Amino acid sequence: MNWLQAVEKTVTGMGYELVDCERGARGLLQVSIDRVPGAIYPTGPSEFVLVEDCEMVTRQLLNVLEVENVDYERLEVASPGLDRPLRKAADYARFEGQEIEIALKVPFQGRKNYKGALRLVAAAEAASPDAADVAAPVAAPSMGYELIFKVGKEDTVLGFVLDEVRDARLVPVVDFKGRKRRTEAAPEGAAEQTGGHEE
C-alpha cells in the first residue's frame, strides 16, 4: 500500500471524506478532510470540520504512517476551508445550488474563468433542442452541469462536463449577521456562549 492509499483508507475508515492530499516542501504532508453530511461524529454535531476532528485524524494517521514506513517530516491535517475545492462528481452533487468558481482547461467565448450558481443536468435535458440558450462546449454527456451567472441583467447559462474543468471551488460565504442577531437576542447581562471550534 502506498502513502496515498494509506491516508485515504485511514481517513475514510474514520468516516471522513478525503478532500485533498499532497506532499509539500521540506517533507510536509498536507491532508484536507471534510465531514460527510448526515454522519455522526464522536467530536459532536457540526456542519463544519472541528479542530477536534483534525486532532483525532492526525493521531490516527501518525500511527498508520509509521507502520507503513512513510517518509515525511511534518503532517498537517486541516478542513478544506470556505473555498473548498470540488474534485469529484459527488462534490458537485453535494453542492448543487451553491455559488462556485470554475476555471476551464480551454477558453470558451474568450474566457476560462466563470462564477455562478451550480446546477446538475441529466443527459436528456442536456441534449434537448430546447436548451438552445445553453452554451455547451462539448456534446451532451451522461451527466452534465450548468453554471448560471449574470451578464448585464440577463441570466446566462454555461453547460460543462468535469473533463473540461481545470479547477473548481466554492465561493466563500461569510455571514456576520447571524452572530449579530444572536447577540441582540440575548437578554441584558447574559454572557454569550460559544460552541465548537470551526476551522
C-alpha positions as CSV (number, residue, x, y, z in Angstrom):
1,M,0.0,0.0,0.0
2,N,1.5,3.4,-1.0
3,W,1.3,6.5,1.2
4,L,-1.8,8.0,-0.6
5,Q,-3.7,4.7,-0.2
6,A,-2.8,4.5,3.4
7,V,-4.0,8.1,4.1
8,E,-7.3,7.6,2.1
9,K,-8.1,4.3,3.8
10,T,-7.5,5.8,7.2
11,V,-9.5,9.0,6.7
12,T,-12.5,7.2,5.0
13,G,-12.3,4.4,7.6
14,M,-12.9,7.0,10.3
15,G,-16.0,8.3,8.5
16,Y,-14.5,11.5,7.0
17,E,-14.1,12.5,3.3
18,L,-10.6,12.9,2.0
19,V,-10.8,16.2,0.0
20,D,-7.1,16.6,-0.9
21,C,-3.7,15.1,0.0
22,E,-0.4,16.3,-1.3
23,R,3.3,16.5,-0.4
24,G,4.7,20.0,0.2
25,A,8.2,21.4,0.6
26,R,10.6,20.1,3.3
27,G,8.7,16.8,3.8
28,L,5.3,18.4,4.6
29,L,2.4,16.0,4.1
30,Q,-0.9,18.0,3.8
31,V,-4.2,16.3,4.3
32,S,-7.6,18.0,3.9
33,I,-10.7,16.4,5.3
34,D,-14.4,17.1,5.4
35,R,-17.4,15.7,7.3
36,V,-19.9,13.6,5.4
37,P,-23.4,15.1,5.6
38,G,-25.7,13.1,7.9
39,A,-22.8,11.2,9.6
40,I,-22.4,11.2,13.4
41,Y,-19.0,12.0,14.8
42,P,-17.6,11.5,18.3
43,T,-16.5,15.1,18.4
44,G,-20.1,16.3,18.3
45,P,-22.6,17.8,15.8
46,S,-21.4,20.5,13.4
47,E,-21.8,21.4,9.8
48,F,-18.1,22.1,9.5
49,V,-14.9,20.2,10.4
50,L,-13.9,20.9,14.0
51,V,-10.3,21.2,15.4
52,E,-11.1,18.1,17.4
53,D,-11.8,16.2,14.1
54,C,-8.4,17.2,12.8
55,E,-6.6,16.2,16.0
56,M,-8.3,12.8,16.0
57,V,-7.4,12.1,12.4
58,T,-3.8,13.4,12.9
59,R,-3.3,10.9,15.8
60,Q,-4.6,8.0,13.7
61,L,-2.5,9.0,10.7
62,L,0.7,9.3,12.7
63,N,0.3,5.7,13.8
64,V,-0.6,4.4,10.3
65,L,2.2,6.3,8.5
66,E,4.7,4.9,11.0
67,V,3.5,1.4,10.4
68,E,3.5,1.9,6.6
69,N,7.0,3.4,6.9
70,V,6.0,6.5,5.0
71,D,8.8,9.1,4.7
72,Y,7.7,12.6,5.8
73,E,8.8,15.3,8.2
74,R,5.6,17.0,9.2
75,L,1.9,16.2,9.0
76,E,-0.8,18.8,8.6
77,V,-4.5,17.8,8.8
78,A,-7.0,20.6,8.1
79,S,-10.5,21.4,6.9
80,P,-10.9,22.2,3.2
81,G,-11.8,25.8,4.1
82,L,-14.6,28.1,2.9
83,D,-13.3,27.9,-0.7
84,R,-13.4,24.1,-0.7
85,P,-12.2,22.5,-3.9
86,L,-14.7,20.4,-6.0
87,R,-12.9,17.4,-7.5
88,K,-15.4,14.5,-7.9
89,A,-18.9,14.2,-9.3
90,A,-20.1,13.6,-5.7
91,D,-18.8,17.1,-4.7
92,Y,-20.8,18.7,-7.5
93,A,-23.9,16.8,-6.5
94,R,-23.4,17.8,-2.8
95,F,-23.0,21.5,-3.5
96,E,-25.7,21.9,-6.2
97,G,-27.3,25.3,-6.0
98,Q,-24.3,26.9,-4.3
99,E,-22.1,29.6,-5.9
100,I,-18.9,28.2,-7.3
101,E,-15.9,29.4,-9.4
102,I,-14.6,27.3,-12.2
103,A,-11.5,27.5,-14.4
104,L,-11.9,25.7,-17.8
105,K,-8.9,23.9,-19.4
106,V,-9.7,25.6,-22.7
107,P,-11.2,29.1,-23.1
108,F,-14.9,29.3,-24.1
109,Q,-16.0,32.5,-25.8
110,G,-12.7,34.1,-24.8
111,R,-12.9,33.2,-21.1
112,K,-11.6,30.5,-18.9
113,N,-12.9,31.7,-15.5
114,Y,-16.6,31.7,-14.6
115,K,-18.5,32.2,-11.4
116,G,-22.2,31.4,-10.8
117,A,-24.8,29.0,-9.3
118,L,-24.2,25.3,-9.9
119,R,-26.9,23.1,-11.4
120,L,-26.9,19.4,-12.3
121,V,-28.4,18.4,-15.6
122,A,-29.5,15.0,-16.7
123,A,-28.4,13.7,-20.1
124,A,-31.8,14.0,-21.7
125,E,-32.1,17.6,-20.5
126,A,-28.6,18.5,-21.7
127,A,-29.3,17.0,-25.1
128,S,-32.7,18.7,-25.5
129,P,-33.0,21.1,-28.5
130,D,-35.0,23.4,-26.2
131,A,-31.7,24.1,-24.4
132,A,-30.5,26.4,-27.2
133,D,-29.7,29.2,-24.8
134,V,-27.2,26.9,-23.0
135,A,-23.6,27.4,-24.1
136,A,-22.2,23.9,-24.3
137,P,-18.5,23.5,-25.2
138,V,-19.0,19.7,-26.0
139,A,-21.7,17.2,-26.8
140,A,-24.1,16.3,-24.0
141,P,-22.5,13.8,-21.5
142,S,-24.4,11.2,-19.4
143,M,-24.4,13.8,-16.6
144,G,-23.7,17.4,-17.2
145,Y,-23.5,20.6,-15.2
146,E,-24.6,24.2,-15.7
147,L,-23.3,27.4,-14.2
148,I,-25.9,30.2,-14.1
149,F,-24.5,33.7,-14.0
150,K,-25.4,37.3,-14.9
151,V,-24.2,39.1,-18.0
152,G,-25.5,42.6,-17.5
153,K,-29.1,42.0,-16.3
154,E,-29.6,38.7,-18.2
155,D,-29.1,35.2,-16.8
156,T,-26.6,33.3,-18.8
157,V,-26.1,29.5,-18.6
158,L,-22.8,27.7,-19.3
159,G,-23.0,24.0,-19.8
160,F,-19.9,21.9,-19.0
161,V,-18.6,18.4,-18.0
162,L,-16.0,17.6,-15.4
163,D,-13.3,16.8,-18.1
164,E,-13.4,20.4,-19.2
165,V,-12.7,21.8,-15.7
166,R,-9.1,22.6,-14.6
167,D,-10.2,23.8,-11.1
168,A,-13.4,24.4,-9.3
169,R,-14.1,25.8,-5.8
170,L,-16.9,27.0,-3.6
171,V,-17.2,30.8,-3.4
172,P,-16.7,31.7,0.3
173,V,-19.8,32.9,2.1
174,V,-19.0,34.9,5.2
175,D,-22.1,36.0,7.1
176,F,-21.6,38.1,10.2
177,K,-25.3,38.9,10.5
178,G,-26.0,35.6,12.3
179,R,-23.6,36.4,15.1
180,K,-25.1,39.9,15.5
181,R,-28.7,38.6,15.6
182,R,-27.8,36.1,18.3
183,T,-26.0,38.8,20.4
184,E,-29.0,41.2,20.1
185,A,-31.4,38.4,21.0
186,A,-29.5,37.6,24.3
187,P,-31.1,39.2,27.4
188,E,-29.2,42.0,29.1
189,G,-26.4,40.9,31.3
190,A,-26.3,37.4,29.8
191,A,-22.9,36.2,28.8
192,E,-22.5,35.0,25.2
193,Q,-21.6,31.3,25.0
194,T,-19.6,29.9,22.2
195,G,-20.0,26.5,20.6
196,G,-17.5,24.2,18.9
197,H,-14.4,25.4,17.0
198,E,-14.7,25.8,13.2
199,E,-11.7,25.6,11.0
